Amino acid sequence: MANLMLSGVDQAAWKVAIHEENRLQKARPATAKRMTQAIRKRLEKLESPFWQALRDGDDQLATQVAFCAALARNLLLVEFLETVVADAFVTQTESLEPYQWHDFLEERTFRDPAIAGWAASSRRKMGQVVFRMLSEVGLITDVRNRTLRPLMVRPEVMSLLEDHRLARIQNCLNILRPR
């Protein structure tokens, strides 16, 4: 995906890459299309040097850049990290619990009443996705135990965030780093 964005291909080329070449290696075209839209919307929030790091970096660098893209696209995720996860580190809590996502969303309904209209299944699924992302980036051990670990953020990621003035994401990641 990052390579397509760096190449500046048109919509027709995107379609060929996703549907005909099956670059995401999905069995169903609808799944590939949905995933492509989500990934593209995330990546579009970042500048091309991030795409290049994603394309050319090793697995750890690519994962951290992809996490930054998710943060750039999802303010709710940023706020979850800034509040719940940061508090867990301060209080030296060993692990995160699924109820913490639920409680976080309940608190946010006071600021954004639209959240109250979200289906319980959607809230639960969002929580599962959040915990899976935290696991993939290395912030928790796995989605079952959710044991917290400090995030060893790559210097390249911090430099990219600083160079492109993404201070809130940079500060968010700093909260998660070892003390």
Disulfide bonds with the S-S distance in Angstrom:
none
